[in-house]
Amino acid sequence: MRSLFISLSGKRDVRSGLFFVLLASVLLLVNGVTPAFATEGGGGAYPNGAEDFMAGAVPPPGSYFINYLTHYRADRLNDGNGNSAVPNFDLKATANVFRFIYVTKQQVLGGFWGMHAFLPVVNLDVKVPGASQSNTGIGDIIVDPFILSWHSKNFHAVTALDIYVPTGAYDVRDLANIGRNHWTFEPIVGFTYMSDSGFDISAKIMYDINTKNDDTGYKSGQEFHFDYTIAKKFDNLSIGLGGYYYKQTTDDKQNGVRFGDGNRGQAIAFGPQMKYDHKNMSFILKYQKETNVKNRPEGDKFWFKFVYAL
C-alpha cells in the first residue's frame, strides 16, 4: 500500500488526485460563469488540489479504483487586481469522480506502463445578479492510455499525458455548463520523496493546452499548475499540509484576438489533510482555502477520497 498513491487527472488530481498523475479531472468545472474571467468561464479543466499524499508514486502492477468526492463554494469572482467584480456572486460545485487505473507489468524506458480513465458526475449551481441556474450531469471524461512510473527506495516519479474529452453537456446560452466544449491536453510530471522516517514530500506538476470552443470562438490560455503535499506518516495515519498553485501563462483569445487584457488567472491554496490506510484501502480528508486569486472565483474546497486496490 505504500506506493498506492500517485498523482492523478487530476488532472488534475491529481490535479487534484492520484496515482500516475492526475485526476486532471473535471471533477468540478467552473465554466459558463462568464467568459470575462480567466479562461472561458473562469475555471480550468483540472480540479486543482485533487492530488495529495504520495502524488508521484504509482501503485504496483494491478487494478485500482479511486473515488473523489469534492465540494467547492465561492462567493467572490475576482478581477485582474484581485478585487470582487460581481456583487452577490455565488457558486457551488459538487462532484463525484470515478477513476479506474490499470498498471501493467510491461516496462518502457525502465518505467512501468499504466493507463487510467475518469468519469465525473457534476452538480453546478451559479447565481449572479438577475440570473441563476443549476445543472447536473456527466462531465468531460479524462483518459490516458500511456502512463510511465519509476521507483527507488525513497524516490518515485511518474509522467503522463491526460486528455480531457468534451463529453459533458454544454449550451452557449447556459450560465452553468457541466462541459467545457473543447479538448484539453495536459502533460504531467509527478514525484514523491518518502524518507525512512516517514516524511512525504510530493508534487504533481501540470501544463494545460486548450483547443478552441467552436461555439463561441473562444480559446482559453495555457495554464501551469501543481498540487503539493508535505506530510508525516505515523503507522497507518498520515497528517500534513497541502494545496495547489495555479498560474495562467498565455492570453485568452476570441476569434484570434486577445480577449480584454488577456484575463490571465492565478490562485494559491493551502490547508490541512489526513490519510488513513486500512488493508487494501485508504481514506483521505482535506480542506483547501484559496488566496491571492485573480480573474477567477475565490472560495473553499472540501475533499473525501477513497482508494481501493482490487
N, C-alpha and C positions, 0 to 999 in steps of 0.2 A: 504493500500500500504506500510505501514511501514515495514511489515515483508515479503515483496515481494522479498527479495533478500537473497539468500543462497549461499553457496559455491559450486559452480558447481560440471565437469569431469567428465574436468575441470570440471583427470581431470578433473587436471585437472583438469573446472575453470574447477573448479573453477571453479586442475589448475590444468580460469585462466581461471567467472566464474567463477551466480552460486547460486543456491538455496540450495539444500541439501548439496551439497558439491561437486562440481566439473564440470568441463567440461572435466576434466580429459582428456580430449579431444583428440586430434587427429587433432585438428584444423590444426596446422601446424606441419608437421612432417619433420624433417631434417634427413632423412635416406639416405642410399646409397652413401653418400659423400665419405666415406672410412671407413673400419672397424678398422682403426688405431687410432680413436679418441673417447674416452668415450662412452660407449655403442655402439652397432653396428650402424654405420652411423653418430655418433656424436650427437645424439639427443634422448630424451626420448619420450614416447608415449603422455604424457600430455603436453599441450601448456602452459608452465609456465607463470603466470601473468594473466590468464583468469578471475580470480575472484577478487572481489573488495569490494564495499560498501555492508554492511550487509551480509558478506560472510557466516555467520553461522546462519542466520535467514531464515529458510524455510518458504515459504508462507503458509497461512491457507488452509484447505481443499478446493480443487478445481482443475481446469486445467489451465496450464500456457504454454506460448511459449517464448523462448529466441532465438534471432538470434545474433550470434557472427560473426563479420567481422573483420579480422585481416590481417596485412601485416608485414612481417619480412624481414629485409635486413641486410646481414652480408658480410663484405669484409675481414674478418680475420678468419682463422681456427687455433686456438691456440694449442700449445703442452702442455706438463705437467708442464712447467715452466711459462706458460702464454705468450710465445713468438709466433709471427706469424710463422706458419710452412709451409704454402703453398702459394707461390707467385701468385699474380693475381687471388686469390680465390674470387669468387662472388656467393652469394646465395640469391635468392629471393623466398619467400614463401607467397602466398596469399590464404586465406581460408575463406569460409563461412560455418558456422556450424549451423544446425537447431537442437534445443533442445526442447523436449516435456516432460512436467512434469505433473504428476497427484498425488495429495495428498489426501488420503482417510480420512474418519472420524474415522477409526479404530485406536485404541491405543495399543501399545505393550511396556511394561515396562514404562508406563506413557508417551511415546512419540508417536507422530502421524506417521503412516506408509505411505510412499510415494514411488514413482518409477519414473525413467526417462530414456530417450534414446537420443543419439546424432547421427546425420547424417552429416558428414563433406564432403564438396566438396573442393578439394585442387588443386592449381596450384603450381608446384615446378620447379624452374629454377636454375640449378647448372652449374658453369663454373670453371674449373681447367686448369692448363697448358696442352694444347694439346687436351682437350676434353670439351664438353658441352652437356647439354641435358635439355629438358623441357617436363614435363608430367602434364596432368590434369586428374582428375577422382575422384571417390568416395574413401574416406579414410577408415580407420578402424573404424567401428561402436562401440559405447560405450553403454553399458546397465547396469542398476542397478535396480533389482526388489524389493529391500528392503532397504529403507532409513528411518531412525528414527530421529525425531526432537522434541526438548523440548523448552518451552518458559516460561519466567517470565517477570516481568515489565521491567527490564533493561537488562536482560541477555538471550541470545539464544544459543542453541547448536545443533549440528547435527552429526550423524555418518552414514557411508555408506561404500559400497564396490563396486567400479566401475570395470567393466570388459571390457577390450579392445579386441574386436573380430577381428582376422586378415582377414578382408573382402577386404581391399584395394589391388590394383594391385601391384604385386611385380615380379621382374625378377632379378636374381642374376647378370646378365650381365649389368643391367642398372646403370647409375650414379645417376639418380633422381627417387627414388622409392616413390610412394604415400603410399603404405602399408609397414608394418614392418615385416610381415610374421611370427609373433609369438604372443602368448597371453600375456597380462599384467593384473595382479590383483592388485588393488590399494585400500587398506584400507584408509579411510578418517575420519578425525575429524575436525569439524569447530566450531568456536564460534564468537559471536558478543556481545560487550558491548555497549549499547546505553544509554548515560547519559540523565538525564532530560533536560539538556541544549543543547542537540543535538550533542554531541561528539560521533563519531562512531570509535570504535577500533575493528577490525575484522581480523581473520586469518583462512585460510583453510590449514590444515596440512595433507600431504600425504606420503605414502611409497609404492614404486612400486616394485613388484616382477615379473620378466620377465621369460618366458619359452624360450626354445632353438629354434633358427631358423634352421629347419631341412635341409634347402637347403645349408647352409654354415657351420653347426656345431657350430655356434657362439651363446653363451649365454651372454647377456648383464648383467652387475652387477645390484644390487639392488640400489634404489635411494630414498633419503629423500629430500623432498622439501615442501615449503609452500608459499602461496600468502598472502600478508598482506595489510592492509589499515588503515590509521589514517586520519579521516576527520571530518568536521563540517557541520552540516545541517542548512541552512538558509531558512526556509519555504520550497519551492519546489526545491531549489537548494542546492546541496551538493558539497563541494570542499575539496580536500585532496591530500595526498601523498600515493603512493602505489608501489608495485612491487613484487619481489619474491627472495627467497633464494633456491639454488639447490646444493646438495652435493651427489655424488655417494659414497655408503658405502661399496660395495664389488667389487672385481675384475671382469673384463670381462674374459671370458674363451672361448677357441675354442677347440672342441673335448676333453673337460675335462681338458685342460691345460691352466694355466693363460696366457692371451694374452699380450705379451710385459711386461710392468711393471704394468699391470692391467688396465691402461687407465682410471683411475677414474676422472670423470669430476666434475667441480664446476662452479658456476656463482652466481652473485648478480645483481639485477636490481632494479631501482627506477625511479620515475617520477611523474608528476602531473596527476590528474584525476578529472573529474567532472561529476555530475549526475543531470538530471532534471526530476522531476516527473510531470506527467500531467494525471489526472483522473486515468484510469487503465493501464497507460503506463509509462515506464521510458526509458530515453535515456542517454547513458554513453559514454564519450570520454576519452581516456587516452593514454599516451606515456610512454615507458619504455626504459631506457638506460642500457645496460649490462656493467658490470665491473668485475674485478677480475676473469676472465674466464680462465679455464684450460681444455684442452682436449675437446674443443667444439668450435663451431662457436661463434663469438662475434659480436653483432650488435644492432639494434634498432627495437622496436616493436610499432606498432600503432594499436589501437583498437576502434571499434564502436560497442556498444551493444544496442539491442532493447529488452525490456521486456514487455510482454503483458499478462494481466490476462483475460482469456476467460470468 
